[in-house]
Amino acid sequence: MQIDTSAGPAAQAPRPFYRHLYFQVLVAIGTGAAIGHFYPETGVALKPLGDGFIKLVKMIISPVIFLTIVTGLAGMGTLRGVGSVVGKAFGYFFFFSTLALIIGMIVAN
């Protein structure tokens, strides 16, 4: 009796280091810092691109957070569990909002 092992998942070759996201982010940070230091006028000219990127991130983050919360709550089985999670979420929200306000008041004065 012979067992066919060719149908199994093939081992993937490791990706080159430059294909990893962390490496690409570090290169982008280094490139941006170098351009800003050695060519400040080019850095100023590229400012609208950076501002546009930040605005896009701010535009996307709210729906992502909302949909993540809704999906998590929809996946819960009981209403009691939902109430517990919502109560904890409100507690964290009020605590950290108050903490941010206190820090803001201290820094402003």
N, C-alpha and C positions, 0 to 999 in steps of 0.2 A: 504494500500500500504506500502510495506516494502523496505527500501533502504539498499543495501548490502555495508557495509563499510569495509569488510575484504580484498578487492582487493587493497586498498590504500597502500601507502608506509609505511613500518613499521618504527617505531621510533628506531633509532640506539642508543645503549648504549654508553655512553662516553668512549673514549679510556683511558686506564691507562696512567698515567703521563709518564712512561718510554717508551711509544711508540711514543711520540712526538719527532720530529726531533730536536728541539731546546734543549731538555733535553739531547738527545744522544750526540749532539755536545758539550754541556757544560761538560758532563761526560768525553768525549774524551780529551778535553782541560785540565781538571783537572788531568786525569790519565797521560797524557803526561808530564805535569809540575811536577807531583809527581815522576814519573820515572826519569826524568832528574835531579831532585834535590837529591833524595835519592839513586839512582843507576845510576850515570853518565856513567859508562862503558856500561850499557845496553842501555842507550840513544844513545851513540855513535854507538853501534852495530845496532840499529834500524834506523840510519840515511839514509841508502840506500832506505828503505821503504818510508820514508818521501820525499826523493828526487824523487823517482819514481812517487809518488802520485802527486807532483807538476808538473812534466813533463807531466803526463797524463791530468791534468787539463788544462795546457797550450795548449796541443794538441787538446783538445775538444773545447775550448772556441772560437777559430776563426771560425770554421764552424758553430757553434751555432749562433754567432753574424751575420755572413754573411747570413745564411738562415732566420734569424728573419727579417733582413732588406729587403731581397728579397721578403719574404712573405708579409710584410707590404706594399711594393711598388706595388706588384702585385694586392693587394686587393684594391688599390686606383682606383677611377673611372676615373678621368680626368688627362690628361697630365700636366695641369696647377698645380694641387695639388702636383704631383710628383716633378715638378720643384721647387716648394716652399719648400718642405721637403728636397730635395737635397741641395738647397741653404743654408738652415738653418744648415743642417748637416755639410757642408763644413765650414760654419762660426764658428760653435762650434769647429770643428776639428782644424782649424787654430788658434783660440783663445787659446784653452787649450794646443795645442802643443807649441805655443810661450810661454805661461805661464810656462810650464814644462821646456823648455829650459832656460828661465830666472832664474828660481829657481835653476836648475842644475848648471848654471854658478855661481850664488851667493854662493851656498854651496861648489862648487869645489874650489873657491878662498878664 
